[in-house]
Amino acid sequence: MNKDKRAQYGDELYEALTNGQSIAPLTERESDISIEDAYHISLHMVERRVAAGDKIVGKKIGVIPIAFSNYCITAHWREHK
């Protein structure tokens, strides 16, 4: 999935959150969505929330392979430099 599509979905999720609406699961439109795509979509939504004044007060800790975690962090910083 390209960067623009990820941003579009992140925007949709942000708008749904701020308007108190629900949307259909993204997997219904993108059956081949990857974990990496989901990470970037979520990150875009969080960035929108922070830009709107929300504060991050904690972090979600999940069980994922350390190699994937390192990849996501490295990919994020590469994209945002």
trRosetta pair geometry for C-beta under 8 A, 3 or more apart (Angstrom, degrees):
i j d omega theta_ij theta_ji phi_ij phi_ji
1 5 4.8 -114 -177 85 97 130
1 6 5.7 116 122 -56 116 87
1 30 6.7 18 -87 -154 131 145
1 33 6.7 15 -36 -120 141 69
1 34 7.3 -159 6 21 105 94
1 37 4.6 65 34 -115 134 125
2 5 5.1 94 59 9 73 103
2 6 7.2 -136 102 -5 38 90
3 6 5.7 -55 -150 36 33 113
3 7 6.4 32 153 -19 66 106
3 40 7.7 -100 -124 167 63 145
3 79 7.7 167 -113 -147 128 130
4 7 5.7 -54 -148 37 32 111
4 8 6.3 38 151 -24 65 103
5 8 5.5 -49 -148 31 33 116
5 9 6.6 29 155 -13 64 103
5 30 8.0 122 161 -89 129 141
6 9 6.0 -58 -152 39 30 107
6 10 6.3 33 150 -20 65 108
6 37 6.0 -145 -99 -155 104 74
6 40 4.5 -15 -170 114 147 117
6 41 5.1 -126 -161 -73 79 71
6 44 6.2 150 138 -20 89 143
7 10 5.4 -54 -145 38 33 115
7 11 6.2 37 154 -21 66 104
7 44 5.3 -167 -116 -141 56 153
8 11 5.7 -55 -151 35 29 112
8 12 6.5 31 150 -21 63 104
9 12 5.4 -48 -147 33 36 115
9 13 6.5 36 154 -17 65 103
9 26 5.7 49 -149 -118 132 134
9 30 7.9 -46 -81 -3 146 143
9 41 4.7 -37 99 -131 116 122
9 44 7.7 101 78 63 72 139
10 13 5.8 -54 -150 37 31 110
10 14 6.3 32 151 -19 65 107
10 40 7.6 -90 -55 132 126 65
10 41 4.8 -166 -67 -161 82 58
10 42 7.3 -132 -111 -41 97 10
10 43 7.4 -53 -111 71 139 52
10 44 2.8 -15 -148 91 174 120
10 45 4.5 -143 -160 -48 82 71
10 47 7.8 18 167 42 143 99
10 48 6.8 154 147 -11 103 126
11 14 5.6 -54 -146 37 32 112
11 15 6.2 31 156 -18 67 106
11 44 7.2 -56 -39 139 62 122
11 45 7.8 -155 -58 -91 22 72
11 48 7.0 134 -104 -72 58 157
12 15 5.9 -55 -146 38 29 109
12 16 6.3 30 155 -20 63 107
12 23 6.1 68 156 -86 109 175
13 16 5.7 -54 -147 36 31 113
13 17 6.3 33 154 -20 64 106
13 23 7.2 -113 -94 35 55 137
13 41 6.8 96 -2 161 141 102
13 42 7.9 -48 91 -101 166 49
13 45 4.7 -46 90 -95 120 138
14 17 5.7 -56 -151 35 30 112
14 18 6.3 18 158 -10 66 109
14 44 7.9 -100 -33 122 122 82
14 45 4.8 -173 -61 -137 89 79
14 48 4.4 -19 -113 91 156 150
14 49 6.7 -151 -126 -53 104 78
15 18 6.0 -59 -141 43 30 103
15 19 5.9 10 164 -2 67 117
15 21 7.7 -16 126 48 77 117
16 19 6.3 -68 -137 50 22 97
16 21 4.8 -101 -143 78 71 84
16 22 6.4 65 -170 -124 122 16
16 23 4.8 -94 -89 -18 149 108
17 20 7.8 24 177 -68 25 34
17 45 7.4 100 -1 -169 142 119
17 49 7.8 -35 99 -84 150 112
18 52 7.8 -105 -93 -169 135 173
24 28 4.9 -61 150 46 118 145
24 29 7.3 109 97 -28 116 99
25 28 5.1 107 72 -13 81 97
26 29 6.0 -64 -163 44 50 100
26 30 5.6 -14 157 36 87 108
26 33 5.9 67 121 -59 110 165
26 38 7.9 163 69 -101 143 84
26 41 7.3 -3 -79 -169 172 172
27 30 6.4 -76 -117 72 32 67
27 31 6.2 65 -176 -112 72 43
27 33 5.8 -112 -96 29 68 125
28 31 7.9 17 -138 -72 13 74
30 33 4.2 79 114 -54 114 100
30 37 7.4 -125 137 139 148 158
33 37 4.8 -121 -163 81 78 142
33 38 6.3 88 153 -54 112 88
34 37 4.6 108 52 2 73 99
34 38 7.1 -134 99 -2 44 86
35 38 5.5 -53 -149 37 34 114
35 39 6.4 41 150 -24 65 102
35 68 7.2 -8 112 -169 141 139
36 39 5.6 -49 -150 30 32 115
36 40 6.6 24 155 -12 64 106
36 71 7.9 -63 -101 121 110 119
36 72 7.1 -162 -122 -96 74 89
36 75 7.4 -1 -151 77 111 170
37 40 6.0 -64 -152 41 30 105
37 41 6.2 31 153 -20 68 108
38 41 5.6 -53 -143 36 31 113
38 42 6.2 31 157 -17 64 108
39 42 5.9 -61 -152 39 26 110
39 43 6.2 27 152 -21 64 109
39 72 5.3 -97 176 -134 161 127
40 43 5.4 -50 -141 36 33 115
40 44 6.4 39 156 -23 64 101
40 76 8.0 -174 -100 -94 79 84
41 44 5.9 -53 -153 32 29 111
41 45 6.7 28 150 -16 63 105
42 45 5.7 -55 -152 36 33 111
42 46 6.4 32 152 -17 67 106
43 46 5.7 -55 -147 38 32 111
43 47 6.3 35 153 -21 65 105
43 76 6.7 -150 -136 -118 163 119
44 47 5.7 -53 -148 35 31 113
44 48 6.6 33 152 -20 63 103
45 48 5.7 -54 -154 33 33 112
45 49 6.6 34 149 -20 65 104
46 49 5.5 -52 -150 34 35 113
46 50 6.4 33 154 -17 67 104
46 56 7.4 42 -171 -84 114 114
47 50 5.8 -53 -145 38 32 109
47 51 6.2 34 153 -20 64 107
48 51 5.6 -55 -146 38 31 113
48 52 6.3 26 154 -17 64 109
49 52 5.8 -62 -151 39 30 109
49 54 4.0 -34 163 43 93 140
50 53 7.8 151 -175 14 29 8
50 54 5.8 -81 -83 69 37 82
50 55 7.4 76 -121 -104 76 29
50 56 6.7 -18 -89 -30 112 97
56 59 7.3 30 174 -74 115 75
64 68 5.3 -93 157 77 112 122
64 69 5.5 134 92 -57 111 94
65 68 4.7 84 69 8 92 103
65 69 7.0 -159 95 -8 47 87
66 69 5.4 -53 -146 37 37 116
66 70 6.2 37 156 -19 68 104
67 70 5.9 -54 -150 37 30 110
67 71 6.4 34 150 -22 63 106
68 71 5.4 -51 -147 34 35 115
68 72 6.4 36 155 -20 67 103
69 72 6.0 -54 -150 34 29 109
69 73 6.5 25 155 -14 64 107
70 73 5.9 -57 -147 39 31 109
70 74 6.1 28 157 -16 66 111
71 74 5.9 -61 -146 41 27 108
71 75 6.0 25 158 -18 66 110
72 75 5.8 -55 -140 39 27 109
72 76 6.2 31 157 -23 63 106
73 76 5.8 -53 -148 32 28 113
73 77 6.6 19 158 -11 62 107
74 77 6.2 -60 -149 40 29 104
74 78 6.2 31 154 -22 65 109
75 78 5.6 -55 -146 35 31 114
75 79 6.4 28 157 -18 65 107
76 79 6.0 -62 -153 37 28 107
76 80 6.2 -2 161 2 65 118
77 80 6.0 -70 -136 50 30 97
77 81 6.3 50 162 -49 67 96
78 81 6.3 -40 -150 1 26 114
